[in-house]
């Protein structure tokens, strides 16, 4: 976890890729090729640790997992246009969207209404500066 953000040491802000529906389907259907949602899990963990609400609510008792909803965004064909605009040379209908870093700002904004950014070459001090600034 990133020490210094509001809830950097709060275990309730930690999300895992080992217990969500996508991973469970992949695990059941394959002897390998699962545990692929590490990007959405890490993104949601960082967002929650910064103090943002990442809960996804349904009208009934079921509560979807935040990292699963972010993963769903990448795999929903309705979102391919927005993702392709973020990185035109990487078609989201071919690539696993969760593996393309430029897609994350689009997805995080759409799913959680939280502004996010991607920069090539960001270093630790630049990252810490961005986190400190909210």
MOKA-V652028 format. One record per pair of residues at least 12 apart in sequence whose ideal C-beta (glycine too) atoms are under 10 Angstrom apart, sorted by the first residue. I is the first residue (numbers start at 1). J is the second residue. Records with the same first field share a line. If there is no record, write none. Layout:
I->J, J
This chain:
1->13, 14, 42, 45, 46, 49
2->45, 46, 49, 50, 124, 127, 128, 131
3->49, 128
4->49, 128, 131, 132
5->46, 47, 48, 49, 50, 51, 128, 131, 132, 134
6->48, 49, 50, 51, 52, 131, 134
7->45, 48, 49, 50, 51, 52
8->46, 49, 50, 131
9->49
10->48, 49, 51
12->48, 49
13->44, 45, 46, 47, 48, 49, 50, 51, 52, 54
14->41, 44, 45, 48, 49
15->37, 40, 41, 42, 43, 44, 45, 46, 47, 48, 54, 65, 66, 67, 68, 70
16->35, 37, 38, 41, 44, 45, 65, 67
17->34, 35, 36, 37, 38, 39, 40, 41, 42, 67, 68, 71, 98
18->34, 35, 37, 38, 41
19->41, 65, 67, 68
20->37, 40, 41, 64, 65, 66, 67, 68, 69, 70, 71, 72
21->37, 64, 65, 68, 71, 72
22->34, 36, 37, 40, 65, 67, 68, 71, 72, 75, 98
23->35, 36, 37, 38, 41, 67, 68, 71
24->68
36->71, 96, 98, 99
37->65, 67, 68, 70, 71, 74, 96, 98
38->67, 98, 99
39->67, 70, 71, 74, 96, 97, 98, 99, 100, 101, 103, 104, 107
40->65, 66, 67, 68, 69, 70, 71, 72, 73, 74, 97, 98, 104, 107, 108, 111
41->65, 66, 67, 68, 70, 71, 98
42->67, 104
43->66, 67, 70, 71, 98, 101, 104, 107, 108, 111, 112, 114, 116
44->56, 65, 66, 67, 68, 69, 70, 71, 108, 111, 112
45->66, 67
46->108, 116, 131
47->66, 70, 108, 111, 112, 114, 116
48->66, 67, 112
49->131
50->114, 131, 134
51->134
52->108, 112, 113, 114, 134
53->66, 112, 113, 114
54->66, 67, 69, 70, 108, 111, 112, 114
55->69, 112
56->68, 69, 70, 72, 111, 112
66->111, 112
67->98
69->107, 111, 112
70->97, 98, 104, 107, 108, 110, 111, 112
71->96, 97, 98, 107, 111
72->107, 111
73->97, 98, 103, 104, 106, 107, 108, 110, 111, 112
74->92, 95, 96, 97, 98, 99, 100, 103, 104, 106, 107, 111
75->92, 93, 96, 97, 98
76->92, 97, 107, 110
77->92, 93
79->92, 97, 103, 106, 107, 110, 111
80->92, 93, 97
82->103, 106, 107, 109, 110
83->95, 97, 100, 102, 103, 104, 106, 107, 110
84->103, 106
85->102, 106
86->100, 101, 102, 103, 104, 105, 106, 107, 118
87->100, 101, 102, 103, 106, 118
88->102
89->102
90->102, 103
92->106
100->118
101->118, 119, 120
102->118, 119, 120
103->118
104->116, 117, 118
105->117, 118
106->118
115->134
116->130
117->130
